[in-house]
Amino acid sequence: MAAEAEGLEPQAAATEDAAGDATEAADAELRLLVGNRLSLDLYPGGCHRLLHLCAQRPPQLGEVEFLQLSGHEDPQLLEATLTQVPRNLQRLRSLVLRGGQHWDVLGACLRGSLTTLPAGLSGLARLAHLDLSFNSLETLPACIPQMRGLSTLLLSYNHLSELPEALGALPSLTFLSVTHNRLQTLPIALGALSTLQRLDLSGNLLDTLPPEIGGLSSLTELNLASNRLQGLPTSLVGLRSLRLLVLHSNLLTSVPTGLVHLPLLTRLDLRDNQLRDVPPELLDAPFVRLQGNPLGEALPAPQSPPEAPVILEMPRLFLNSDVDSFPVTPQGCSVTLACGVRLQFPAGATASPVNIQYRLWLPEPRLVPLGPHDSLLSGVLELQPHGVAFRQKVSLWLLFVPPRIRRCREVVVRTLSGDSWGDLDTHVEEEAPKRLWAHCQVPHFSWFLVVSRPVSNTCLVPPEGTLLCCSGYPGVKVTFPPGATEEPRSVCMQVVRMASRELRALLGEPEAAASPLLCLSQSGGPPSFLQPVTVQLPLPPGVTGLSLDRSCLHLLYRTPLEAAWDDITAQVALELTHLYARFQVTHFSWYWLWYTTKTCVQDLARKAWERLRLHRVNLIALQRRRDPEQVLLQCLPRDKVDATLRRLLDRYRGPEPSDTVEMFEGEKFFAAFEKERPDCVEGRVCFVFYSHLKNVKEVYVTTTLDRQVQAVRGQVSFYRGAVPEEVPEEAKAARQKKGMDTVWMATLPIKLPRLRGSEGLGQGRGPGLSLAPLNLGDAETGFLTQSNLLTVAGRLGLDWPAVALHLGLPYRELQRIRHEFRDDLDGQIRHMLFSWAERQAGQPGAVGLLLRALEQSDRLDVAEEVRAILELGRQKYKDSIQRTSLAPRGLDPADPAAPQSVESAQA
């Protein structure tokens, strides 16, 4: 019996452990039940948690009135979970099943997997609010028209192509939003919704409206923007309660005159339509917006169709890097430039032929306007003539480097318009993996570049007020009350997230946390609002409104003029819920919510702000294996160092990368070589750091010391800032410091090896600077060293493409070299010649191939110099063999020691 008891003890312990785990899991799920709300969309496995709660049936579950679930759950699991809702949540008033909380590789929101709803949900008698936005609905679930108490129905960003007639049976519906779907028609029964107050159908494919829409007697807001409407029913003039009517971006050619006489109408938006003849009442009304319409333009005279229509094919131009301009005619054309740019000029874009010039500039702070959290993804493209407006917008595609961080960020094309920079509506097109194009429409030419920025949400704030939400962080909202502005103002909101681990490392506090960083900005106008606006921010991660210590909560505000952070917690009234904090502000700026036991956080906020914008990088200095005088200098983000070194070390060698340093996007730095040791031929080298670009330069170094005696050791140092006349003494003294504020960043060693024998033929770049043989050719017929090849490269000039083609290089490689070394002719020539020589090393006939290529390119002068070098090499080889007795003497008949012929011996 004792043995049996001992055997049962482990089983009992395991049972107790399992029960303990289950109890802990149940307690964790019960903690999610706060008041009458159950928010499971913020936690992974929300459906599993709700099923477990339904199985346990705690008393608090029956009190839940607000339920939030993620639409990204497995469809079968989501359906099984929703089946349990009517049985366990009888008092439910609000059900949110949104998608859009995950992002694809390009940063776009992904739709949820929801395609239908179980029929049992119609039994939720108290349900008044249903949000199914950002999902994959193709038809309206049959249970929705049976929800008689429904007052708010949100169906935006789905795949709905029609709405059922049964929708008109919802007697309590006051708000219906079906934006950004595929609706082509509306049901007639829609006019039966007598209680409907707000109807948003923007972003669909509607071309007509049913006359019954005039029966919506309670309607106050109607949004039909971005559809295909060509006309409006006259029944709209019967909407006597209407205050806001938005019809911009349609195809309207006329509107009912009676709209202007609606008694409560405060805004009628008719921008960007095809209106030509507008009644005077509309023109004089102050609340009507008519921009973007061809007012007063005569309709084109009808023409009889030609007997045989002639369709002209749009010309296609493919330009290489040698061409910097091209013509555009009224016929239009499609242009592909060698620098990763495509343009399409539609027919009629120009009234007369225009010569377009282009140039790709290397990025520098003067040409690259970046926000605090922006990243540059391309070079700077200049298209001329500047400011000349086209009759039709021109399509522009710019190739850019894929951004490493894509969540809650977007790619835009930035351009200079007048005296200010602005961002264009941009679409990202993926041609192949890691080959992305930024596509936009441009009305005129200027400077263009591609930028990655935090997702920007913009709205036009009318005097009546509005709500602005963040698409990347749904919990971030700004409410503008009526009277916040006198005139409509365009307001932009950006949100930036800081990782909790970085903040904890900065503060040295394991419990510290921060909310997303909110920025409110505008283009022009006064810096403040007329009325306080309400901001909602999510509480810092791990903090809930019921458990936090309010003395640890700090609201930080960035002062625009001083660029400093202030703690304004005591100046505002913070309203806390379980997940959010709300407060009122009056100024455009940055706002940040911290949770920390620190009391003075202003200086810490400044450091955290800088930490958000800093990039951790390493510096490398490598020397080409075949030519140690060619030094590659590069600044790399820390996560790219290993992959770059693996790619380069078959051709380069050098020391380990520098220690990690921190740099801002667009920060200047320079490299300087030690005097009297290897110094850069071209002087000190200036860089501008951009995290997504290469930040690489190759230079040649020289020395005044005699390398015939010994190898020469030197070093290259990197410093912050622009290139000074000389490296300051305080910078040299700062080498031992590791702080980010010092001028000096890193020092790496380089070495020029000792020259063996009489290498080189006097064609080097400096006294005594000849190089080891490249094995190009052989000793008997002559060989060329890298110094000789460098001399040849210095003589080719603009003829190098012809020489390259005669050497057998494909045209595609020429284009690649031109693009990689744009604005650097010497770099193009050297790269072409040395890369070809490396492939030819050890191959017979390489020197002869080079001579023929020079002759075929009409560079006989360079070919003769090469022959002279080869002859000198052959003579030296012959002399060295004779001196070592490896060949019989007397090969020359004039030599007195040479053997005589038979005839001369007899004489």
LINRAVEN-V705602 format. One record per backbone hydrogen bond with DSSP energy under -1.0 kcal/mol. NH is the residue of the N-H (numbers start at 0). CO is the residue of the C=O. E is the energy in kcal/mol with one decimal. If there is no record, write none. Layout:
# LINRAVEN-V705602
nh->{NH,NH}
co->{CO,CO}
e->{E,E}
This chain:
# LINRAVEN-V705602
nh->{4,5,6,7,8,11,12,13,14,15,16,17,18,19,20,21,22,23,24,25,26,27,28,29,30,32,33,33,36,37,39,48,49,50,51,52,53,54,55,56,60,62,63,64,65,66,67,68,70,77,78,79,80,81,82,87,88,91,92,93,94,95,96,98,99,103,106,109,111,112,120,121,122,123,124,126,127,128,129,130,131,133,135,143,146,147,149,150,151,152,153,154,156,158,166,167,168,169,173,174,175,176,177,179,181,183,189,190,191,192,193,195,196,197,198,199,200,202,204,212,213,214,215,216,218,219,220,221,222,223,225,227,229,235,236,237,238,239,241,242,243,244,245,246,248,250,252,258,259,260,261,265,266,267,268,269,271,273,282,283,287,288,294,295,296,316,318,322,325,327,331,332,333,334,335,336,339,341,342,343,344,347,348,353,355,356,357,358,360,366,367,373,374,376,379,380,381,382,383,386,389,390,393,394,395,396,397,398,399,400,408,409,411,413,414,415,416,419,421,423,426,428,430,431,434,436,437,438,439,441,447,448,450,451,452,454,456,458,460,464,465,467,469,475,476,477,478,479,482,483,488,490,491,492,493,495,502,503,504,505,506,507,508,511,512,514,516,517,518,519,520,528,529,532,533,534,535,536,538,542,544,547,551,552,553,555,556,557,558,562,565,567,570,574,576,580,581,582,584,587,590,591,593,594,595,604,605,606,607,608,609,610,611,614,616,617,619,621,622,623,624,629,630,631,632,633,634,635,637,639,643,644,645,646,647,648,650,651,652,657,660,662,665,666,668,669,670,671,673,676,678,680,682,684,686,688,692,696,698,700,701,709,711,713,715,716,717,718,719,720,731,732,734,736,741,744,745,747,749,751,754,768,777,781,783,788,789,790,791,792,793,794,798,799,802,803,804,805,806,807,808,813,814,815,816,817,818,819,820,821,823,827,828,829,830,831,832,833,834,835,836,837,838,839,841,842,848,849,850,851,852,853,854,855,856,857,858,862,863,864,865,866,867,868,869,870,871,872,873,874,875,876,877,878,879,880,881,882,883,884,885,894,897,904,905,906}
co->{0,1,2,3,4,7,8,9,10,11,12,13,14,15,16,17,18,19,20,21,22,23,24,25,26,29,31,36,33,65,67,44,45,46,47,48,49,50,51,52,57,59,60,35,35,93,37,95,97,73,74,75,76,77,78,83,84,88,64,64,128,66,130,132,109,107,103,101,133,70,117,118,119,120,122,123,92,92,151,94,153,155,113,140,143,145,146,127,127,174,129,176,178,136,163,164,165,166,150,150,197,152,199,201,159,160,186,187,188,189,191,192,173,173,220,175,222,224,182,209,210,211,212,214,215,196,196,243,198,245,247,205,206,232,233,234,235,237,238,219,219,266,221,268,270,228,229,255,256,257,258,242,242,286,244,288,290,251,278,279,284,267,292,275,293,333,335,319,355,353,328,344,314,342,316,340,336,396,334,394,332,329,345,327,325,383,323,381,379,363,363,370,451,449,360,447,358,445,356,444,442,348,441,343,439,341,437,339,435,376,405,452,450,448,421,446,419,416,414,412,438,436,434,434,431,428,397,426,395,393,380,413,411,374,409,407,492,490,488,461,479,477,475,472,535,467,533,465,462,480,460,458,520,456,518,516,498,499,500,501,502,503,503,508,594,592,495,590,493,588,491,585,483,584,478,582,476,580,578,539,577,543,548,549,593,591,565,589,563,558,556,554,567,581,579,536,574,534,532,526,517,555,553,512,551,600,601,602,603,604,605,606,607,662,660,635,633,631,652,629,650,626,698,621,696,619,694,617,615,636,639,640,641,642,643,644,647,647,622,618,616,614,688,663,686,718,684,716,714,673,701,699,679,670,668,666,689,632,630,628,678,705,751,749,747,671,745,669,742,667,727,728,731,733,738,717,717,715,713,711,706,765,781,777,775,784,785,786,787,788,789,791,795,796,798,799,800,801,802,804,803,809,810,811,812,813,814,815,816,818,820,823,824,825,826,827,828,829,830,831,832,833,834,835,774,839,844,845,846,847,848,849,850,851,852,854,853,858,859,860,861,862,863,864,865,866,867,868,869,870,871,872,873,874,875,876,877,878,879,881,880,891,894,900,901,902}
e->{-2.4,-2.6,-2.3,-1.5,-1.3,-2.4,-2.4,-2.7,-2.3,-2.6,-2.6,-2.7,-2.5,-2.4,-2.7,-2.5,-2.4,-2.6,-2.6,-2.6,-2.7,-2.5,-2.2,-2.4,-1.7,-1.3,-1.3,-1.3,-2.0,-2.4,-2.6,-2.0,-2.2,-2.6,-2.2,-2.2,-2.6,-1.9,-1.9,-2.7,-1.3,-1.4,-1.2,-3.0,-2.0,-2.5,-2.2,-2.9,-3.0,-3.0,-2.3,-2.3,-2.1,-2.5,-1.6,-1.4,-2.8,-1.4,-2.7,-2.4,-2.6,-2.5,-3.2,-1.9,-1.9,-2.4,-1.8,-3.0,-3.2,-3.0,-1.6,-1.7,-1.9,-1.8,-1.7,-1.2,-2.8,-2.1,-2.2,-2.3,-2.9,-2.1,-1.8,-1.4,-2.1,-1.5,-1.6,-2.4,-2.3,-2.5,-2.5,-3.5,-2.4,-2.4,-1.4,-1.7,-1.9,-1.3,-2.8,-2.1,-2.4,-2.2,-2.8,-2.1,-2.7,-1.3,-1.3,-1.6,-2.0,-1.6,-2.0,-1.3,-2.3,-2.3,-2.4,-2.4,-3.0,-2.2,-2.2,-2.0,-1.9,-2.3,-1.5,-2.1,-1.4,-3.1,-2.0,-2.3,-2.3,-3.1,-2.1,-2.8,-1.3,-1.7,-1.6,-1.8,-1.9,-1.9,-1.5,-3.0,-2.3,-2.2,-2.6,-2.9,-2.1,-2.1,-1.2,-1.5,-1.2,-1.3,-1.5,-2.8,-1.3,-2.7,-2.4,-2.7,-2.3,-2.1,-1.6,-2.1,-1.2,-2.6,-2.1,-1.6,-1.6,-3.1,-2.6,-1.5,-2.2,-2.7,-2.1,-1.2,-2.8,-3.0,-2.5,-3.0,-1.0,-2.3,-2.7,-2.1,-3.1,-2.8,-2.0,-2.8,-3.1,-1.8,-2.2,-1.8,-3.4,-1.6,-1.3,-1.5,-2.3,-2.7,-2.0,-3.0,-3.0,-2.5,-3.0,-2.3,-2.6,-2.6,-2.5,-2.0,-2.7,-2.9,-2.0,-2.4,-1.8,-2.3,-1.7,-2.7,-2.6,-3.0,-2.8,-1.2,-2.9,-1.6,-2.6,-2.9,-2.6,-2.8,-1.9,-1.4,-2.5,-2.8,-2.7,-3.1,-2.2,-2.8,-2.7,-1.7,-2.8,-3.0,-2.5,-2.2,-2.5,-2.0,-3.6,-2.0,-1.1,-2.9,-1.9,-2.3,-1.6,-2.6,-3.0,-3.1,-2.8,-1.6,-1.8,-2.6,-2.9,-2.4,-2.1,-2.6,-1.5,-2.6,-2.1,-2.0,-2.6,-1.9,-1.2,-1.4,-1.7,-3.0,-4.0,-2.7,-2.7,-2.6,-2.4,-2.5,-2.7,-2.7,-2.1,-3.3,-3.1,-2.5,-2.9,-1.9,-1.7,-1.4,-2.4,-1.1,-2.8,-3.6,-2.8,-1.9,-3.3,-1.6,-3.1,-2.4,-1.2,-3.0,-2.9,-2.8,-2.9,-1.9,-2.3,-1.8,-2.9,-2.1,-3.1,-2.8,-2.4,-2.4,-1.7,-1.9,-2.5,-2.6,-2.0,-2.5,-1.9,-2.8,-3.1,-2.8,-2.5,-2.3,-3.3,-2.3,-2.8,-2.2,-3.1,-3.6,-3.0,-1.9,-1.8,-2.9,-2.6,-2.2,-1.9,-2.5,-2.2,-1.4,-1.5,-2.4,-2.2,-2.0,-2.3,-2.6,-2.6,-2.3,-3.4,-1.8,-1.9,-2.5,-2.5,-2.6,-1.9,-1.1,-2.4,-3.0,-1.4,-2.0,-3.2,-2.9,-1.4,-2.4,-2.6,-2.2,-2.1,-1.1,-2.6,-2.7,-2.9,-2.8,-2.9,-2.8,-3.0,-2.5,-1.6,-2.4,-1.3,-1.7,-1.1,-2.9,-1.1,-2.8,-2.1,-3.1,-2.0,-2.0,-1.2,-1.5,-1.6,-2.2,-2.3,-1.9,-2.2,-2.6,-1.9,-1.1,-1.7,-1.4,-1.8,-2.7,-2.3,-2.0,-1.5,-1.0,-2.2,-1.5,-2.1,-2.1,-2.5,-2.5,-2.2,-2.7,-2.3,-1.0,-1.7,-1.9,-2.2,-2.7,-2.4,-2.2,-2.6,-2.8,-2.1,-1.8,-2.3,-2.4,-1.5,-1.4,-2.2,-2.6,-1.9,-2.0,-2.4,-2.4,-2.2,-2.2,-2.3,-2.8,-1.1,-1.8,-2.8,-1.8,-2.5,-1.7,-2.2,-2.3,-2.3,-2.2,-2.5,-2.7,-2.3,-2.1,-2.6,-2.4,-2.1,-2.2,-2.4,-2.6,-2.3,-1.7,-2.2,-2.4,-1.2,-1.5,-2.4,-2.1,-1.9,-1.9,-2.1,-1.9}
